[in-house]
């Protein structure tokens, strides 16, 4: 039944979200040869450096669900609010090269490319927030945690772009305990392909992939969940809030009443309004 519900979520992503008025990005940047290795950029009209939201899409880490296209309407909302949106695409676990460590490497490359483009696009690298929905929320937290990854890991990055805060929306914040539940929604084998199999050189597959194992993040952590979300129920994110606080992080979970897994990325819904409000406040752009 849960796998069926996951299929219904995919259907909602392809109809409810994409049926919103289309909003084209200002630029699409490629960082690899794969069709998913791209960044969609939404730029407001500006003359002074603008803050940036790096947003990572969800979709169960598989290509049949999600994608940057699902986020275009809400990325356009950020653009309208005067914020640049950096919408990250990445190879999923059913795409060539998307199995471990490919998905994580793509996210790192796509984010760090912002340094190269910032002067041309007049982006303010002192005001960058990472955010993501569902699977992308996990990846956004992970990206914020990159400085904590051990140097022996293939995912180690000695000089990653650092955000001033991170926002995880309807996200599997701790991969390890709820893994069987999410596997039911996303299908068999997804998490094995995402995180790789244990090996002599990497016996603990969660040490460099699960945000809960990489605390503290040392930046404000904002978690947003819909009260009616059956894919990632709010208590899962509440556990991560407690873990982050215990590690010394400034963490806070907001539960949006009557919102589900999709409302939080749907323009015009209270769920997305809460997400945008949080992003703008963290960037000091909420006046």
Beta strands, then each sheet from edge to edge (+ up, - down):
strand 1: 27-30
strand 2: 38-42
strand 3: 50-56
strand 4: 84-88
strand 5: 123-133
strand 6: 165-169
strand 7: 220-226
strand 8: 251-256
sheet 1: 1+ 2- 4+ 3+ 5+ 6+ 7+ 8+
end
